[in-house]
Each structure stands twice: as C-alpha cells, then as structure tokens.
Amino acid sequence: MSQILIAAIIFVVGIGVIAVVGFFIVGALMGSGDCTYDPNTFETDCDTGPGFILGTIIYALVIAILFVVGQLLAAGIIRGSLGITEGRPFRYEEIFKTDKLRDVVIASLIVAALTFVGFVLCYLPGIVVGFMTSYTLYFVLDKNLAPWEAVKASFNFTKDHLGDTIIWYIVGGLIAAVGIAICFVGGLFTVPIYLIGTAFTYKKLTGQQVAA
C-alpha cells in the first residue's frame, strides 16, 4: 500500500507543480491589463492587449499540459494496477517508465479531443464519451494496441459489457470523488483504488486470469 501511496503523491505533486507555475504565469500576464470603470453606465472596460491574449494562450497550453501529464502519470498507476491483477507487487517506479510513451500521449489527446467535442455538444455527450473511452489506456498498455485502435476497443468493450462497466464507472467514480472531496487528501487513496478496480474489471471482462 505504501508504494501505491508514493505513486499517488508523485501524481498529485507533479500536477500541482505544473498547475501552480502555469497559472502564476497566466495571472501575471492577464493582470497586466488595465481596467476602467464608468459610474454612469456601470460598465467595466478592460484592456485586452498582448498580455491578456498571451495569457489566454498560455492558459490553454497549461490545461493541455496538465491533461497530458496527468494521463502519463495515470498510465504509470494503470501499468502497476495491471501488474497487481497478475500477482506482481506494485512499484511506484512504474510511473517513470517510458515504454509506449508515444501511444499513451496520442491516445490521451484523442480521448481529450473527443471528450471536449462531447461537452461542447451539451455536456451529456461528453460524460458518455468519457465513460466509453475510460479503458483506452488499459488496451494500450495491456494489449499493445495503437492509439486509435485502443479508443475503438474501449468503445466496443464498454458497449459489449455495458451493465458491468457502467456500474463500476459510477461506483468507482463516487469512491474517487469522495476522497477528492475530503480536502483532496483522500484522493491519494481513492483514485488509485479506482484505477486498480478498473484494472480488475477490465481483466475479468476480457476473460483474462486474475491473481487471487
């Protein structure tokens, strides 16, 4: 359990450092714009000059980097979780392995793009896409599938096992959310539990043997 906790701490610290640095830069750039208030019209007019525009661009880049880094770190925990299902002990060093790095990044970007489009189309489609692509990295890491093939495999997998996968998606998601809600600290325990549980669900439903 200590190895999983170390991995979770690395996950949180890694994302936290990038978030703090990135948003500090964004705040500095966006804060450079001057705003004037007109008491007659009750309107505020802000200068959206180069600093504001550059800050907006960097903000978008920070979000993208956070997502990719988050997926890379999550892939390490997923890799370790798949090892647990095969009877191997979890090692936090799994987070730093670079095998299948390119495929993980590409698959993550595809999932991000599809989910973004789904949320743009009235939010609910984004939730559906997020659910149906939730096993993408498992197929990349366990089956060595190419990114787009892994996305399609995740869609087909959740569709063919809709009852079991949606139950775990809701239950596991609630477990992770409760931990995060407890000042984020609980997420150090509940998010890895969610990923490990997803690994067991994936292995069982793909007909693979799971270690006792």
C-alpha positions as CSV (number, residue, x, y, z in Angstrom):
1,M,0.0,0.0,0.0
2,S,2.9,2.4,0.7
3,Q,4.2,2.0,-2.9
4,I,0.7,3.0,-4.2
5,L,0.6,5.9,-1.8
6,I,4.0,7.1,-3.0
7,A,2.8,6.9,-6.6
8,A,-0.3,8.9,-5.8
9,I,1.8,11.6,-4.0
10,I,4.0,11.8,-7.1
11,F,0.9,12.1,-9.2
12,V,-0.6,14.9,-7.2
13,V,2.7,16.8,-6.7
14,G,3.6,16.6,-10.4
15,I,0.3,18.0,-11.5
16,G,0.3,20.6,-8.7
17,V,3.7,22.0,-9.6
18,I,2.8,22.4,-13.2
19,A,-0.6,24.0,-12.2
20,V,0.9,26.5,-9.8
21,V,3.7,27.6,-12.1
22,G,1.5,27.7,-15.2
23,F,-1.4,29.7,-13.5
24,F,1.1,32.0,-11.9
25,I,2.4,33.0,-15.3
26,V,-1.1,33.3,-16.6
27,G,-2.1,35.5,-13.7
28,A,0.9,37.7,-14.2
29,L,0.2,38.2,-17.9
30,M,-3.5,38.7,-17.5
31,G,-3.1,41.1,-14.6
32,S,-1.1,43.4,-16.8
33,G,-4.3,44.7,-18.5
34,D,-5.8,48.0,-17.3
35,C,-9.5,48.2,-16.4
36,T,-11.6,51.4,-16.2
37,Y,-15.0,51.7,-14.5
38,D,-17.7,54.1,-15.8
39,P,-20.0,55.0,-12.9
40,N,-22.6,56.4,-15.4
41,T,-23.1,53.2,-17.3
42,F,-22.0,50.8,-14.6
43,E,-19.7,49.1,-17.1
44,T,-16.1,48.0,-16.7
45,D,-13.8,48.2,-19.7
46,C,-10.6,46.2,-19.6
47,D,-7.7,46.4,-21.9
48,T,-7.3,43.1,-23.7
49,G,-3.9,43.8,-25.1
50,P,-1.0,41.4,-25.9
51,G,-0.6,40.4,-22.2
52,F,-4.2,39.3,-21.9
53,I,-4.1,37.4,-25.3
54,L,-0.8,35.7,-24.5
55,G,-2.1,34.8,-21.0
56,T,-5.2,33.2,-22.6
57,I,-3.0,31.2,-24.9
58,I,-0.7,30.1,-22.1
59,Y,-3.8,29.2,-20.0
60,A,-5.0,26.8,-22.8
61,L,-1.5,25.3,-23.0
62,V,-1.3,24.8,-19.2
63,I,-4.6,23.0,-19.3
64,A,-3.4,20.8,-22.2
65,I,-0.1,20.1,-20.4
66,L,-1.9,19.3,-17.2
67,F,-4.1,16.8,-19.0
68,V,-1.2,15.1,-20.8
69,V,1.0,14.9,-17.7
70,G,-2.0,13.6,-15.7
71,Q,-2.6,10.9,-18.3
72,L,1.1,9.9,-18.3
73,L,1.2,9.7,-14.5
74,A,-2.1,7.8,-14.5
75,A,-0.7,5.4,-17.1
76,G,2.0,4.6,-14.7
77,I,-0.5,3.7,-12.0
78,I,-2.6,1.8,-14.5
79,R,0.6,-0.2,-15.5
80,G,1.1,-1.0,-11.9
81,S,-2.5,-1.9,-11.4
82,L,-2.4,-4.3,-14.3
83,G,0.6,-5.9,-12.6
84,I,-1.4,-6.3,-9.4
85,T,-4.1,-8.3,-11.3
86,E,-1.3,-10.6,-12.5
87,G,0.1,-11.1,-9.0
88,R,3.0,-8.7,-9.2
89,P,3.7,-6.2,-6.4
90,F,3.0,-2.5,-7.2
91,R,6.2,-0.4,-7.5
92,Y,6.0,3.4,-7.7
93,E,8.8,3.3,-10.3
94,E,6.1,2.2,-12.8
95,I,5.2,5.9,-13.1
96,F,8.6,6.7,-14.6
97,K,8.6,4.0,-17.2
98,T,8.6,5.4,-20.8
99,D,7.5,2.3,-22.7
100,K,4.5,3.1,-25.0
101,L,5.0,6.8,-24.2
102,R,4.1,8.0,-27.7
103,D,1.0,5.8,-27.8
104,V,-0.2,6.9,-24.4
105,V,0.2,10.6,-25.3
106,I,-1.6,10.2,-28.7
107,A,-4.4,8.1,-27.2
108,S,-4.8,10.7,-24.4
109,L,-5.0,13.5,-26.9
110,I,-7.6,11.6,-29.0
111,V,-9.7,11.0,-25.8
112,A,-9.3,14.6,-24.8
113,A,-10.5,15.9,-28.2
114,L,-13.5,13.5,-28.3
115,T,-14.5,14.4,-24.8
116,F,-14.1,18.1,-25.5
117,V,-16.4,17.9,-28.5
118,G,-18.9,15.9,-26.4
119,F,-19.0,18.5,-23.7
120,V,-19.4,21.2,-26.3
121,L,-22.5,19.3,-27.6
122,C,-24.5,20.0,-24.5
123,Y,-22.4,18.3,-21.7
124,L,-24.1,14.9,-21.5
125,P,-22.3,13.5,-24.7
126,G,-19.0,14.4,-23.0
127,I,-19.9,12.2,-20.0
128,V,-20.8,9.4,-22.3
129,V,-17.6,9.7,-24.3
130,G,-15.6,9.9,-21.1
131,F,-17.2,6.6,-19.9
132,M,-16.8,4.8,-23.2
133,T,-13.1,5.8,-23.5
134,S,-12.2,5.0,-19.9
135,Y,-10.4,1.8,-20.8
136,T,-8.4,3.2,-23.6
137,L,-5.0,3.2,-21.8
138,Y,-5.7,-0.2,-20.5
139,F,-5.8,-1.5,-24.0
140,V,-2.7,0.5,-25.0
141,L,-0.7,-0.9,-22.1
142,D,-2.1,-4.4,-21.8
143,K,-2.8,-5.3,-25.5
144,N,-0.2,-3.0,-27.2
145,L,-2.9,-1.5,-29.4
146,A,-2.3,1.6,-31.4
147,P,-4.0,4.7,-30.0
148,W,-7.0,4.9,-32.3
149,E,-7.5,1.1,-32.1
150,A,-7.4,1.3,-28.3
151,V,-10.1,4.0,-28.4
152,K,-12.3,1.9,-30.6
153,A,-11.6,-1.2,-28.4
154,S,-12.7,0.8,-25.3
155,F,-15.9,1.9,-27.0
156,N,-16.7,-1.7,-28.0
157,F,-15.7,-3.1,-24.6
158,T,-18.0,-0.8,-22.7
159,K,-20.8,-1.3,-25.2
160,D,-20.5,-5.1,-25.0
161,H,-20.3,-5.1,-21.2
162,L,-22.5,-2.1,-20.6
163,G,-24.1,-3.3,-17.3
164,D,-20.9,-4.2,-15.5
165,T,-18.8,-1.3,-16.8
166,I,-21.3,1.4,-16.1
167,I,-21.9,0.1,-12.5
168,W,-18.2,0.2,-11.8
169,Y,-17.8,3.6,-13.5
170,I,-20.5,5.0,-11.2
171,V,-19.4,3.2,-8.0
172,G,-15.6,3.7,-8.7
173,G,-16.2,7.3,-9.7
174,L,-18.1,8.0,-6.4
175,I,-15.3,6.4,-4.4
176,A,-12.7,8.6,-6.1
177,A,-14.9,11.7,-5.8
178,V,-15.4,11.2,-2.0
179,G,-11.7,11.0,-1.5
180,I,-11.0,14.2,-3.5
181,A,-13.8,16.0,-1.7
182,I,-12.0,15.4,1.6
183,C,-9.6,18.3,1.0
184,F,-8.1,16.3,-1.9
185,V,-6.0,14.3,0.6
186,G,-8.5,11.3,0.5
187,G,-7.9,11.2,-3.3
188,L,-4.4,9.9,-2.6
189,F,-6.1,6.7,-1.6
190,T,-9.4,6.6,-3.5
191,V,-8.1,7.5,-7.0
192,P,-5.6,4.6,-7.0
193,I,-8.3,2.3,-5.7
194,Y,-10.5,3.4,-8.6
195,L,-7.7,2.7,-11.2
196,I,-6.9,-0.7,-9.6
197,G,-10.6,-1.6,-9.5
198,T,-10.9,-0.7,-13.2
199,A,-7.9,-2.9,-14.0
200,F,-9.6,-5.9,-12.3
201,T,-12.9,-5.1,-14.1
202,Y,-11.0,-4.9,-17.4
203,K,-9.2,-8.2,-16.8
204,K,-12.3,-10.1,-15.7
205,L,-14.4,-8.9,-18.6
206,T,-11.8,-9.6,-21.2
207,G,-11.6,-13.2,-20.0
208,Q,-8.1,-13.0,-18.5
209,Q,-7.0,-14.7,-15.4
210,V,-6.8,-12.5,-12.3
211,A,-4.5,-13.2,-9.4
212,A,-6.2,-14.0,-6.1
